[in-house]
Amino acid sequence: MTHAPSARLLIVGPQGSGKGTQGVLVAEAFGVPQVATGDIFRENVKGGTDLGKQVQAIIEAGDLVPDELTSALVRDRLEQADAARGFVLDGYPRNRGQVDDLDAFLSGRDESLDAVIELVVPEEESIDRLRQRAIDQGRTDDTEEVIANRLAIYERETAPILDVYREHGLVVRVDGVGTLDDVTGRIFAALAERGLQPNGDGAAAGAA
């Protein structure tokens, strides 16, 4: 290749799958930012931006941030200079409407996703991890019922998104059970099969 390849990725997995941690590692390897919706919300609220004020008012009212506003916040983040060569999205898109919003944004820049990483973890494994995390962090609100409900929401909301990306041949399924290094290795092996290698042709060169 004559130039450093882009790395526009989406990482998807149930709570407890380790996608947040793996997303950071993948982003660092490719020299692109990890873009997590929760972080975007917090940064805008803390910075007092117009979008952040809208988010704060919605959250304080106990409502969910609507798709239109969520997409606007993500677009704003992806337009920043450090995301010019790529990104690893975590937590967005969450539904078909957001998938369409992201596609429209990327198409307008003559860009597209390179791959969607699906971390596959059995429900019992996710529950065990979340239960242990709740104990480690002293979170008494993370009951088994709450955890099971979160996983059910993931299956209900995310499965249709993965189906859409599968139709486009973008999904790479990765076994999420094992040590951190094991799973990271599988992710990079799966991406390499698609021609996405962080150290190839200077892909991660110049990473800040």
Backbone as JSON Lines, residues from 0, in Angstrom:
{"i":0,"aa":"M","n":[0.84,-1.2,0.0],"ca":[0.0,0.0,0.0],"c":[0.87,1.24,0.0]}
{"i":1,"aa":"T","n":[0.35,2.31,-0.55],"ca":[1.13,3.54,-0.66],"c":[0.87,4.51,0.48]}
{"i":2,"aa":"H","n":[-0.08,4.16,1.33],"ca":[-0.37,5.04,2.46],"c":[-0.81,4.2,3.64]}
{"i":3,"aa":"A","n":[-0.79,4.84,4.84],"ca":[-1.19,4.12,6.04],"c":[-2.67,3.81,5.95]}
{"i":4,"aa":"P","n":[-3.05,2.56,6.17],"ca":[-4.46,2.2,6.06],"c":[-5.28,2.81,7.19]}
{"i":5,"aa":"S","n":[-6.54,3.05,6.91],"ca":[-7.42,3.57,7.93],"c":[-7.85,2.43,8.85]}
{"i":6,"aa":"A","n":[-8.42,2.78,9.96],"ca":[-8.97,1.76,10.86],"c":[-10.24,2.35,11.46]}
{"i":7,"aa":"R","n":[-11.33,2.15,10.76],"ca":[-12.63,2.65,11.24],"c":[-13.41,1.42,11.71]}
{"i":8,"aa":"L","n":[-13.43,1.26,13.02],"ca":[-13.94,0.03,13.6],"c":[-15.06,0.29,14.6]}
{"i":9,"aa":"L","n":[-15.9,-0.74,14.76],"ca":[-16.94,-0.75,15.78],"c":[-16.73,-2.01,16.59]}
{"i":10,"aa":"I","n":[-16.74,-1.9,17.93],"ca":[-16.6,-3.09,18.77],"c":[-17.9,-3.28,19.55]}
{"i":11,"aa":"V","n":[-18.44,-4.49,19.48],"ca":[-19.75,-4.8,20.05],"c":[-19.65,-6.03,20.94]}
{"i":12,"aa":"G","n":[-20.35,-6.0,22.05],"ca":[-20.36,-7.16,22.94],"c":[-21.25,-6.87,24.12]}
{"i":13,"aa":"P","n":[-21.75,-7.91,24.78],"ca":[-22.6,-7.7,25.95],"c":[-21.8,-7.14,27.11]}
{"i":14,"aa":"Q","n":[-22.5,-6.59,28.08],"ca":[-21.82,-6.12,29.28],"c":[-21.08,-7.29,29.9]}
{"i":15,"aa":"G","n":[-19.85,-7.03,30.32],"ca":[-19.04,-8.1,30.87],"c":[-18.19,-8.81,29.84]}
{"i":16,"aa":"S","n":[-18.31,-8.39,28.58],"ca":[-17.53,-9.04,27.51],"c":[-16.1,-8.52,27.45]}
{"i":17,"aa":"G","n":[-15.85,-7.37,28.1],"ca":[-14.52,-6.78,28.06],"c":[-14.32,-5.86,26.87]}
{"i":18,"aa":"K","n":[-15.41,-5.46,26.2],"ca":[-15.26,-4.65,24.99],"c":[-14.65,-3.27,25.25]}
{"i":19,"aa":"G","n":[-14.92,-2.72,26.43],"ca":[-14.33,-1.42,26.74],"c":[-12.82,-1.49,26.81]}
{"i":20,"aa":"T","n":[-12.32,-2.5,27.52],"ca":[-10.87,-2.7,27.64],"c":[-10.25,-3.04,26.31]}
{"i":21,"aa":"Q","n":[-10.87,-3.97,25.58],"ca":[-10.33,-4.36,24.28],"c":[-10.38,-3.21,23.28]}
{"i":22,"aa":"G","n":[-11.43,-2.39,23.37],"ca":[-11.54,-1.25,22.47],"c":[-10.39,-0.28,22.64]}
{"i":23,"aa":"V","n":[-9.99,-0.06,23.89],"ca":[-8.86,0.83,24.18],"c":[-7.58,0.26,23.59]}
{"i":24,"aa":"L","n":[-7.36,-1.05,23.77],"ca":[-6.14,-1.68,23.27],"c":[-6.07,-1.64,21.74]}
{"i":25,"aa":"V","n":[-7.18,-1.9,21.08],"ca":[-7.21,-1.86,19.62],"c":[-6.96,-0.43,19.13]}
{"i":26,"aa":"A","n":[-7.6,0.54,19.76],"ca":[-7.43,1.93,19.36],"c":[-5.97,2.37,19.52]}
{"i":27,"aa":"E","n":[-5.36,1.99,20.64],"ca":[-3.96,2.36,20.87],"c":[-3.05,1.75,19.82]}
{"i":28,"aa":"A","n":[-3.32,0.49,19.46],"ca":[-2.47,-0.2,18.49],"c":[-2.54,0.46,17.11]}
{"i":29,"aa":"F","n":[-3.72,0.92,16.74],"ca":[-3.88,1.54,15.43],"c":[-3.59,3.05,15.44]}
{"i":30,"aa":"G","n":[-3.4,3.6,16.63],"ca":[-3.12,5.03,16.71],"c":[-4.33,5.89,16.41]}
{"i":31,"aa":"V","n":[-5.52,5.38,16.78],"ca":[-6.76,6.13,16.58],"c":[-7.49,6.22,17.92]}
{"i":32,"aa":"P","n":[-8.42,7.15,18.07],"ca":[-9.12,7.27,19.35],"c":[-10.2,6.22,19.55]}
{"i":33,"aa":"Q","n":[-10.38,5.83,20.82],"ca":[-11.55,5.03,21.16],"c":[-12.66,6.03,21.43]}
{"i":34,"aa":"V","n":[-13.79,5.86,20.78],"ca":[-14.9,6.8,20.9],"c":[-16.07,6.08,21.57]}
{"i":35,"aa":"A","n":[-16.24,6.33,22.87],"ca":[-17.31,5.71,23.65],"c":[-18.37,6.76,23.97]}
{"i":36,"aa":"T","n":[-19.64,6.41,23.74],"ca":[-20.7,7.4,23.92],"c":[-20.76,7.95,25.33]}
{"i":37,"aa":"G","n":[-20.53,7.08,26.33],"ca":[-20.56,7.56,27.71],"c":[-19.53,8.65,27.95]}
{"i":38,"aa":"D","n":[-18.34,8.46,27.4],"ca":[-17.27,9.46,27.54],"c":[-17.65,10.76,26.84]}
{"i":39,"aa":"I","n":[-18.27,10.63,25.65],"ca":[-18.67,11.82,24.88],"c":[-19.7,12.62,25.67]}
{"i":40,"aa":"F","n":[-20.67,11.94,26.26],"ca":[-21.68,12.62,27.07],"c":[-21.03,13.39,28.21]}
{"i":41,"aa":"R","n":[-20.16,12.68,28.95],"ca":[-19.52,13.3,30.11],"c":[-18.65,14.5,29.72]}
{"i":42,"aa":"E","n":[-17.89,14.35,28.63],"ca":[-17.0,15.43,28.2],"c":[-17.78,16.68,27.8]}
{"i":43,"aa":"N","n":[-18.9,16.5,27.11],"ca":[-19.69,17.64,26.68],"c":[-20.4,18.31,27.84]}
{"i":44,"aa":"V","n":[-20.89,17.49,28.78],"ca":[-21.53,18.05,29.97],"c":[-20.51,18.84,30.78]}
{"i":45,"aa":"K","n":[-19.34,18.24,30.99],"ca":[-18.28,18.9,31.76],"c":[-17.8,20.17,31.07]}
{"i":46,"aa":"G","n":[-17.72,20.13,29.72],"ca":[-17.26,21.29,28.98],"c":[-18.3,22.37,28.8]}
{"i":47,"aa":"G","n":[-19.54,22.08,29.17],"ca":[-20.6,23.08,29.07],"c":[-20.97,23.44,27.65]}
{"i":48,"aa":"T","n":[-20.78,22.51,26.7],"ca":[-21.14,22.79,25.31],"c":[-22.66,22.84,25.18]}
{"i":49,"aa":"D","n":[-23.12,23.39,24.05],"ca":[-24.56,23.45,23.83],"c":[-25.17,22.05,23.83]}
{"i":50,"aa":"L","n":[-24.49,21.12,23.14],"ca":[-24.98,19.75,23.11],"c":[-24.93,19.13,24.51]}
{"i":51,"aa":"G","n":[-23.87,19.46,25.25],"ca":[-23.73,18.94,26.61],"c":[-24.85,19.41,27.52]}
{"i":52,"aa":"K","n":[-25.26,20.66,27.36],"ca":[-26.36,21.2,28.18],"c":[-27.66,20.47,27.88]}
{"i":53,"aa":"Q","n":[-27.86,20.13,26.61],"ca":[-29.06,19.37,26.23],"c":[-29.03,17.98,26.87]}
{"i":54,"aa":"V","n":[-27.85,17.35,26.81],"ca":[-27.71,16.01,27.39],"c":[-27.96,16.05,28.9]}
{"i":55,"aa":"Q","n":[-27.38,17.04,29.57],"ca":[-27.51,17.15,31.02],"c":[-28.97,17.3,31.43]}
{"i":56,"aa":"A","n":[-29.7,18.13,30.7],"ca":[-31.11,18.35,31.02],"c":[-31.91,17.06,30.86]}
{"i":57,"aa":"I","n":[-31.6,16.31,29.81],"ca":[-32.31,15.06,29.54],"c":[-32.01,14.02,30.61]}
{"i":58,"aa":"I","n":[-30.71,13.89,30.96],"ca":[-30.31,12.9,31.96],"c":[-30.9,13.25,33.33]}
{"i":59,"aa":"E","n":[-30.88,14.54,33.68],"ca":[-31.41,14.96,34.97],"c":[-32.91,14.72,35.07]}
{"i":60,"aa":"A","n":[-33.58,14.7,33.91],"ca":[-35.02,14.44,33.89],"c":[-35.3,12.93,33.93]}
{"i":61,"aa":"G","n":[-34.21,12.15,33.89],"ca":[-34.36,10.71,33.95],"c":[-34.73,10.07,32.63]}
{"i":62,"aa":"D","n":[-34.54,10.8,31.54],"ca":[-34.89,10.27,30.22],"c":[-33.65,9.77,29.48]}
{"i":63,"aa":"L","n":[-33.88,9.01,28.42],"ca":[-32.79,8.54,27.57],"c":[-32.44,9.61,26.55]}
{"i":64,"aa":"V","n":[-31.15,9.71,26.25],"ca":[-30.71,10.68,25.24],"c":[-31.23,10.18,23.88]}
{"i":65,"aa":"P","n":[-32.01,11.0,23.16],"ca":[-32.58,10.57,21.88],"c":[-31.52,10.33,20.81]}
{"i":66,"aa":"D","n":[-31.89,9.51,19.82],"ca":[-30.95,9.15,18.75],"c":[-30.37,10.37,18.06]}
{"i":67,"aa":"E","n":[-31.22,11.35,17.77],"ca":[-30.76,12.52,17.01],"c":[-29.63,13.24,17.74]}
{"i":68,"aa":"L","n":[-29.79,13.42,19.03],"ca":[-28.78,14.12,19.82],"c":[-27.53,13.26,19.99]}
{"i":69,"aa":"T","n":[-27.73,11.95,20.23],"ca":[-26.59,11.05,20.36],"c":[-25.76,11.06,19.08]}
{"i":70,"aa":"S","n":[-26.43,10.97,17.93],"ca":[-25.73,10.97,16.65],"c":[-24.99,12.29,16.42]}
{"i":71,"aa":"A","n":[-25.6,13.4,16.83],"ca":[-24.97,14.71,16.67],"c":[-23.68,14.78,17.49]}
{"i":72,"aa":"L","n":[-23.72,14.23,18.7],"ca":[-22.53,14.23,19.56],"c":[-21.42,13.35,18.98]}
{"i":73,"aa":"V","n":[-21.8,12.2,18.43],"ca":[-20.81,11.31,17.84],"c":[-20.2,11.95,16.59]}
{"i":74,"aa":"R","n":[-21.04,12.56,15.76],"ca":[-20.53,13.24,14.55],"c":[-19.52,14.31,14.94]}
{"i":75,"aa":"D","n":[-19.86,15.08,15.96],"ca":[-18.97,16.15,16.42],"c":[-17.62,15.57,16.86]}
{"i":76,"aa":"R","n":[-17.65,14.43,17.54],"ca":[-16.4,13.8,18.0],"c":[-15.59,13.27,16.84]}
{"i":77,"aa":"L","n":[-16.27,12.65,15.86],"ca":[-15.56,12.05,14.73],"c":[-15.0,13.11,13.77]}
{"i":78,"aa":"E","n":[-15.48,14.34,13.9],"ca":[-14.97,15.42,13.05],"c":[-13.7,16.05,13.63]}
{"i":79,"aa":"Q","n":[-13.32,15.63,14.84],"ca":[-12.1,16.16,15.45],"c":[-10.87,15.56,14.77]}
{"i":80,"aa":"A","n":[-9.78,16.32,14.81],"ca":[-8.58,15.98,14.05],"c":[-8.02,14.59,14.35]}
{"i":81,"aa":"D","n":[-8.09,14.15,15.62],"ca":[-7.46,12.88,15.96],"c":[-8.21,11.68,15.39]}
{"i":82,"aa":"A","n":[-9.43,11.9,14.88],"ca":[-10.21,10.81,14.3],"c":[-10.16,10.83,12.77]}
{"i":83,"aa":"A","n":[-9.28,11.66,12.21],"ca":[-9.22,11.79,10.75],"c":[-8.85,10.48,10.06]}
{"i":84,"aa":"R","n":[-7.98,9.68,10.71],"ca":[-7.53,8.43,10.1],"c":[-8.29,7.21,10.59]}
{"i":85,"aa":"G","n":[-9.18,7.42,11.55],"ca":[-9.95,6.3,12.03],"c":[-10.39,6.43,13.48]}
{"i":86,"aa":"F","n":[-11.02,5.37,13.97],"ca":[-11.58,5.38,15.32],"c":[-12.02,3.96,15.67]}
{"i":87,"aa":"V","n":[-12.27,3.76,16.96],"ca":[-12.91,2.53,17.43],"c":[-14.15,2.96,18.2]}
{"i":88,"aa":"L","n":[-15.31,2.71,17.63],"ca":[-16.57,3.1,18.27],"c":[-17.0,2.06,19.29]}
{"i":89,"aa":"D","n":[-17.43,2.52,20.46],"ca":[-17.88,1.63,21.53],"c":[-19.18,2.2,22.09]}
{"i":90,"aa":"G","n":[-20.28,1.48,21.91],"ca":[-21.56,1.95,22.45],"c":[-22.42,2.7,21.44]}
{"i":91,"aa":"Y","n":[-21.95,2.84,20.24],"ca":[-22.7,3.51,19.17],"c":[-22.28,2.89,17.85]}
{"i":92,"aa":"P","n":[-23.21,2.59,16.97],"ca":[-24.67,2.76,17.08],"c":[-25.32,1.66,17.91]}
{"i":93,"aa":"R","n":[-26.45,1.98,18.5],"ca":[-27.17,1.03,19.35],"c":[-28.45,0.5,18.7]}
{"i":94,"aa":"N","n":[-28.92,1.15,17.67],"ca":[-30.14,0.68,17.0],"c":[-30.07,1.02,15.52]}
{"i":95,"aa":"R","n":[-31.07,0.58,14.76],"ca":[-31.04,0.74,13.31],"c":[-30.99,2.22,12.9]}
{"i":96,"aa":"G","n":[-31.71,3.06,13.62],"ca":[-31.7,4.48,13.3],"c":[-30.3,5.07,13.4]}
{"i":97,"aa":"Q","n":[-29.57,4.67,14.45],"ca":[-28.21,5.17,14.63],"c":[-27.27,4.58,13.6]}
{"i":98,"aa":"V","n":[-27.54,3.33,13.18],"ca":[-26.74,2.73,12.1],"c":[-26.88,3.58,10.84]}
{"i":99,"aa":"D","n":[-28.11,3.97,10.52],"ca":[-28.37,4.78,9.33],"c":[-27.69,6.15,9.45]}
{"i":100,"aa":"D","n":[-27.74,6.73,10.66],"ca":[-27.1,8.04,10.87],"c":[-25.59,7.94,10.65]}
{"i":101,"aa":"L","n":[-24.98,6.88,11.18],"ca":[-23.53,6.71,11.03],"c":[-23.17,6.49,9.57]}
{"i":102,"aa":"D","n":[-23.94,5.65,8.88],"ca":[-23.68,5.39,7.46],"c":[-23.75,6.68,6.65]}
{"i":103,"aa":"A","n":[-24.76,7.49,6.93],"ca":[-24.93,8.74,6.2],"c":[-23.75,9.68,6.45]}
{"i":104,"aa":"F","n":[-23.31,9.75,7.7],"ca":[-22.18,10.61,8.05],"c":[-20.9,10.17,7.33]}
{"i":105,"aa":"L","n":[-20.62,8.86,7.41],"ca":[-19.4,8.35,6.79],"c":[-19.47,8.46,5.27]}
{"i":106,"aa":"S","n":[-20.63,8.18,4.69],"ca":[-20.78,8.27,3.23],"c":[-20.52,9.69,2.76]}
{"i":107,"aa":"G","n":[-20.94,10.65,3.56],"ca":[-20.73,12.05,3.2],"c":[-19.26,12.44,3.19]}
{"i":108,"aa":"R","n":[-18.44,11.61,3.83],"ca":[-16.99,11.85,3.85],"c":[-16.24,10.85,2.98]}
{"i":109,"aa":"D","n":[-17.0,10.11,2.16],"ca":[-16.42,9.06,1.31],"c":[-15.66,8.04,2.14]}
{"i":110,"aa":"E","n":[-16.23,7.71,3.31],"ca":[-15.63,6.73,4.21],"c":[-16.63,5.63,4.52]}
{"i":111,"aa":"S","n":[-16.14,4.57,5.15],"ca":[-17.02,3.48,5.58],"c":[-16.31,2.71,6.68]}
{"i":112,"aa":"L","n":[-17.08,1.91,7.41],"ca":[-16.48,1.07,8.43],"c":[-15.61,0.0,7.78]}
{"i":113,"aa":"D","n":[-14.5,-0.33,8.43],"ca":[-13.62,-1.39,7.93],"c":[-14.02,-2.74,8.49]}
{"i":114,"aa":"A","n":[-14.53,-2.76,9.74],"ca":[-14.93,-4.02,10.36],"c":[-15.74,-3.74,11.62]}
{"i":115,"aa":"V","n":[-16.57,-4.7,11.96],"ca":[-17.33,-4.66,13.21],"c":[-16.89,-5.88,14.03]}
{"i":116,"aa":"I","n":[-16.24,-5.62,15.16],"ca":[-15.73,-6.7,16.01],"c":[-16.83,-7.12,16.97]}
{"i":117,"aa":"E","n":[-17.27,-8.37,16.87],"ca":[-18.29,-8.9,17.78],"c":[-17.61,-9.82,18.78]}
{"i":118,"aa":"L","n":[-17.58,-9.4,20.04],"ca":[-17.03,-10.24,21.09],"c":[-18.12,-11.2,21.56]}
{"i":119,"aa":"V","n":[-17.9,-12.48,21.36],"ca":[-18.9,-13.49,21.69],"c":[-18.59,-14.09,23.06]}
{"i":120,"aa":"V","n":[-19.51,-13.87,24.0],"ca":[-19.34,-14.38,25.37],"c":[-20.67,-15.0,25.81]}
{"i":121,"aa":"P","n":[-20.65,-16.26,26.28],"ca":[-21.88,-16.9,26.77],"c":[-22.52,-16.08,27.88]}
{"i":122,"aa":"E","n":[-23.83,-16.12,27.95],"ca":[-24.55,-15.31,28.94],"c":[-24.08,-15.61,30.36]}
{"i":123,"aa":"E","n":[-23.88,-16.88,30.68],"ca":[-23.45,-17.23,32.04],"c":[-22.09,-16.63,32.37]}
{"i":124,"aa":"E","n":[-21.2,-16.57,31.36],"ca":[-19.88,-15.97,31.56],"c":[-20.01,-14.48,31.84]}
{"i":125,"aa":"S","n":[-20.88,-13.82,31.06],"ca":[-21.1,-12.38,31.27],"c":[-21.66,-12.12,32.66]}
{"i":126,"aa":"I","n":[-22.64,-12.94,33.07],"ca":[-23.25,-12.78,34.39],"c":[-22.21,-12.96,35.49]}
{"i":127,"aa":"D","n":[-21.38,-14.0,35.35],"ca":[-20.34,-14.25,36.36],"c":[-19.38,-13.06,36.46]}
{"i":128,"aa":"R","n":[-18.97,-12.52,35.31],"ca":[-18.04,-11.4,35.31],"c":[-18.67,-10.16,35.94]}
{"i":129,"aa":"L","n":[-19.93,-9.88,35.58],"ca":[-20.6,-8.71,36.11],"c":[-20.87,-8.86,37.6]}
{"i":130,"aa":"R","n":[-21.19,-10.08,38.02],"ca":[-21.4,-10.34,39.45],"c":[-20.11,-10.1,40.22]}
{"i":131,"aa":"Q","n":[-18.99,-10.58,39.68],"ca":[-17.7,-10.39,40.34],"c":[-17.31,-8.92,40.36]}
{"i":132,"aa":"R","n":[-17.59,-8.22,39.24],"ca":[-17.25,-6.8,39.17],"c":[-18.06,-6.01,40.2]}
{"i":133,"aa":"A","n":[-19.33,-6.39,40.37],"ca":[-20.18,-5.71,41.36],"c":[-19.62,-5.9,42.77]}
{"i":134,"aa":"I","n":[-19.12,-7.12,43.03],"ca":[-18.53,-7.4,44.34],"c":[-17.24,-6.6,44.52]}
{"i":135,"aa":"D","n":[-16.4,-6.6,43.5],"ca":[-15.11,-5.89,43.57],"c":[-15.31,-4.39,43.78]}
{"i":136,"aa":"Q","n":[-16.35,-3.85,43.14],"ca":[-16.58,-2.41,43.21],"c":[-17.59,-2.01,44.3]}
{"i":137,"aa":"G","n":[-18.09,-3.02,45.02],"ca":[-19.04,-2.75,46.1],"c":[-20.36,-2.19,45.61]}
{"i":138,"aa":"R","n":[-20.79,-2.63,44.44],"ca":[-22.03,-2.11,43.85],"c":[-23.2,-3.03,44.2]}
{"i":139,"aa":"T","n":[-23.94,-2.63,45.22],"ca":[-25.05,-3.46,45.68],"c":[-26.27,-3.37,44.76]}
{"i":140,"aa":"D","n":[-26.28,-2.38,43.85],"ca":[-27.42,-2.23,42.94],"c":[-27.35,-3.2,41.76]}
{"i":141,"aa":"D","n":[-26.18,-3.81,41.55],"ca":[-26.02,-4.75,40.45],"c":[-26.45,-6.15,40.86]}
{"i":142,"aa":"T","n":[-27.76,-6.31,41.04],"ca":[-28.3,-7.61,41.39],"c":[-28.35,-8.49,40.15]}
{"i":143,"aa":"E","n":[-28.58,-9.78,40.37],"ca":[-28.63,-10.69,39.23],"c":[-29.78,-10.33,38.3]}
{"i":144,"aa":"E","n":[-30.88,-9.84,38.87],"ca":[-32.02,-9.44,38.04],"c":[-31.65,-8.25,37.16]}
{"i":145,"aa":"V","n":[-30.95,-7.29,37.73],"ca":[-30.53,-6.1,36.98],"c":[-29.57,-6.51,35.87]}
{"i":146,"aa":"I","n":[-28.62,-7.37,36.2],"ca":[-27.64,-7.84,35.23],"c":[-28.32,-8.59,34.09]}
{"i":147,"aa":"A","n":[-29.24,-9.48,34.44],"ca":[-29.96,-10.26,33.42],"c":[-30.76,-9.33,32.5]}
{"i":148,"aa":"N","n":[-31.34,-8.28,33.08],"ca":[-32.13,-7.34,32.27],"c":[-31.23,-6.59,31.29]}
{"i":149,"aa":"R","n":[-30.03,-6.21,31.74],"ca":[-29.1,-5.5,30.86],"c":[-28.71,-6.38,29.68]}
{"i":150,"aa":"L","n":[-28.47,-7.66,29.97],"ca":[-28.08,-8.58,28.9],"c":[-29.24,-8.81,27.93]}
{"i":151,"aa":"A","n":[-30.46,-8.81,28.46],"ca":[-31.63,-8.99,27.61],"c":[-31.8,-7.78,26.68]}
{"i":152,"aa":"I","n":[-31.54,-6.59,27.22],"ca":[-31.63,-5.37,26.41],"c":[-30.58,-5.41,25.31]}
{"i":153,"aa":"Y","n":[-29.39,-5.89,25.65],"ca":[-28.32,-6.0,24.64],"c":[-28.77,-6.91,23.51]}
{"i":154,"aa":"E","n":[-29.31,-8.07,23.85],"ca":[-29.75,-9.02,22.83],"c":[-30.86,-8.43,21.97]}
{"i":155,"aa":"R","n":[-31.76,-7.72,22.61],"ca":[-32.92,-7.16,21.89],"c":[-32.52,-6.0,20.97]}
{"i":156,"aa":"E","n":[-31.6,-5.15,21.45],"ca":[-31.26,-3.94,20.69],"c":[-30.1,-4.13,19.73]}
{"i":157,"aa":"T","n":[-29.14,-4.98,20.12],"ca":[-27.91,-5.08,19.34],"c":[-27.96,-6.15,18.25]}
{"i":158,"aa":"A","n":[-28.69,-7.22,18.49],"ca":[-28.76,-8.3,17.5],"c":[-29.16,-7.79,16.11]}
{"i":159,"aa":"P","n":[-30.19,-6.93,16.0],"ca":[-30.56,-6.44,14.68],"c":[-29.45,-5.62,14.02]}
{"i":160,"aa":"I","n":[-28.66,-4.92,14.82],"ca":[-27.55,-4.12,14.28],"c":[-26.5,-5.04,13.68]}
{"i":161,"aa":"L","n":[-26.17,-6.1,14.41],"ca":[-25.18,-7.05,13.91],"c":[-25.66,-7.73,12.63]}
{"i":162,"aa":"D","n":[-26.97,-7.98,12.56],"ca":[-27.53,-8.59,11.35],"c":[-27.32,-7.67,10.14]}
{"i":163,"aa":"V","n":[-27.51,-6.37,10.35],"ca":[-27.31,-5.4,9.28],"c":[-25.86,-5.43,8.8]}
{"i":164,"aa":"Y","n":[-24.93,-5.41,9.74],"ca":[-23.51,-5.4,9.38],"c":[-23.06,-6.74,8.8]}
{"i":165,"aa":"R","n":[-23.69,-7.82,9.22],"ca":[-23.37,-9.11,8.62],"c":[-23.74,-9.12,7.15]}
{"i":166,"aa":"E","n":[-24.87,-8.51,6.81],"ca":[-25.3,-8.45,5.42],"c":[-24.27,-7.74,4.55]}
{"i":167,"aa":"H","n":[-23.52,-6.84,5.17],"ca":[-22.49,-6.1,4.45],"c":[-21.11,-6.76,4.58]}
{"i":168,"aa":"G","n":[-21.07,-7.92,5.23],"ca":[-19.81,-8.64,5.36],"c":[-18.79,-7.98,6.25]}
{"i":169,"aa":"L","n":[-19.25,-7.21,7.24],"ca":[-18.32,-6.45,8.08],"c":[-18.02,-7.1,9.43]}
{"i":170,"aa":"V","n":[-18.84,-8.05,9.86],"ca":[-18.7,-8.59,11.21],"c":[-17.6,-9.66,11.29]}
{"i":171,"aa":"V","n":[-16.72,-9.48,12.27],"ca":[-15.73,-10.51,12.59],"c":[-16.04,-10.99,14.01]}
{"i":172,"aa":"R","n":[-16.4,-12.26,14.12],"ca":[-16.75,-12.83,15.42],"c":[-15.49,-13.29,16.15]}
{"i":173,"aa":"V","n":[-15.37,-12.88,17.39],"ca":[-14.19,-13.22,18.18],"c":[-14.63,-13.83,19.51]}
{"i":174,"aa":"D","n":[-14.06,-14.97,19.84],"ca":[-14.34,-15.63,21.12],"c":[-13.82,-14.74,22.24]}
{"i":175,"aa":"G","n":[-14.73,-14.27,23.09],"ca":[-14.35,-13.34,24.16],"c":[-14.01,-14.01,25.47]}
{"i":176,"aa":"V","n":[-13.94,-15.35,25.48],"ca":[-13.61,-16.08,26.71],"c":[-12.12,-16.42,26.72]}
{"i":177,"aa":"G","n":[-11.47,-16.1,27.83],"ca":[-10.03,-16.37,27.94],"c":[-9.35,-15.21,28.63]}
{"i":178,"aa":"T","n":[-8.03,-15.26,28.66],"ca":[-7.29,-14.16,29.29],"c":[-7.37,-12.92,28.41]}
{"i":179,"aa":"L","n":[-7.05,-11.78,28.99],"ca":[-7.05,-10.52,28.25],"c":[-6.18,-10.63,27.0]}
{"i":180,"aa":"D","n":[-4.98,-11.17,27.16],"ca":[-4.05,-11.31,26.03],"c":[-4.58,-12.27,24.97]}
{"i":181,"aa":"D","n":[-5.23,-13.34,25.42],"ca":[-5.79,-14.32,24.48],"c":[-6.81,-13.63,23.56]}
{"i":182,"aa":"V","n":[-7.72,-12.91,24.18],"ca":[-8.79,-12.26,23.41],"c":[-8.23,-11.18,22.51]}
{"i":183,"aa":"T","n":[-7.28,-10.39,23.03],"ca":[-6.65,-9.35,22.21],"c":[-5.99,-9.97,20.99]}
{"i":184,"aa":"G","n":[-5.29,-11.08,21.2],"ca":[-4.62,-11.76,20.1],"c":[-5.6,-12.23,19.04]}
{"i":185,"aa":"R","n":[-6.74,-12.74,19.49],"ca":[-7.75,-13.2,18.53],"c":[-8.31,-12.03,17.72]}
{"i":186,"aa":"I","n":[-8.5,-10.9,18.38],"ca":[-9.03,-9.72,17.67],"c":[-8.07,-9.3,16.57]}
{"i":187,"aa":"F","n":[-6.79,-9.19,16.9],"ca":[-5.82,-8.75,15.9],"c":[-5.66,-9.76,14.77]}
{"i":188,"aa":"A","n":[-5.77,-11.05,15.11],"ca":[-5.69,-12.09,14.08],"c":[-6.87,-11.97,13.12]}
{"i":189,"aa":"A","n":[-8.06,-11.72,13.68],"ca":[-9.26,-11.59,12.86],"c":[-9.19,-10.35,11.96]}
{"i":190,"aa":"L","n":[-8.67,-9.27,12.51],"ca":[-8.54,-8.04,11.72],"c":[-7.48,-8.21,10.64]}
{"i":191,"aa":"A","n":[-6.41,-8.93,10.97],"ca":[-5.34,-9.16,10.0],"c":[-5.86,-9.92,8.78]}
{"i":192,"aa":"E","n":[-6.81,-10.82,9.02],"ca":[-7.4,-11.58,7.92],"c":[-8.14,-10.66,6.94]}
{"i":193,"aa":"R","n":[-8.54,-9.49,7.45],"ca":[-9.22,-8.51,6.6],"c":[-8.24,-7.45,6.07]}
{"i":194,"aa":"G","n":[-6.95,-7.69,6.29],"ca":[-5.95,-6.75,5.82],"c":[-5.73,-5.56,6.72]}
{"i":195,"aa":"L","n":[-6.21,-5.66,7.96],"ca":[-6.07,-4.55,8.91],"c":[-5.02,-4.93,9.95]}
{"i":196,"aa":"Q","n":[-3.81,-4.4,9.77],"ca":[-2.71,-4.7,10.68],"c":[-2.15,-3.39,11.22]}
{"i":197,"aa":"P","n":[-2.18,-3.2,12.55],"ca":[-1.76,-1.93,13.15],"c":[-0.34,-1.51,12.84]}
{"i":198,"aa":"N","n":[0.57,-2.48,12.65],"ca":[1.97,-2.12,12.39],"c":[2.34,-2.24,10.93]}
{"i":199,"aa":"G","n":[1.35,-2.5,10.08],"ca":[1.63,-2.66,8.66],"c":[1.63,-1.34,7.92]}
{"i":200,"aa":"D","n":[2.62,-1.1,7.09],"ca":[2.71,0.12,6.28],"c":[2.61,1.38,7.12]}
{"i":201,"aa":"G","n":[3.07,1.29,8.37],"ca":[3.08,2.49,9.21],"c":[1.72,2.88,9.7]}
{"i":202,"aa":"A","n":[0.81,1.9,9.84],"ca":[-0.57,2.21,10.23],"c":[-0.65,2.93,11.55]}
{"i":203,"aa":"A","n":[0.21,2.57,12.5],"ca":[0.14,3.19,13.81],"c":[1.18,4.29,13.98]}
{"i":204,"aa":"A","n":[1.86,4.61,12.9],"ca":[2.9,5.64,13.0],"c":[2.28,6.99,13.32]}
{"i":205,"aa":"G","n":[2.99,7.73,14.14],"ca":[2.52,9.07,14.47],"c":[1.42,9.08,15.49]}
{"i":206,"aa":"A","n":[1.14,7.95,16.13],"ca":[0.1,7.91,17.13],"c":[0.52,8.79,18.29]}
{"i":207,"aa":"A","n":[-0.43,9.61,18.75],"ca":[-0.1,10.53,19.84],"c":[-0.24,9.84,21.18]}
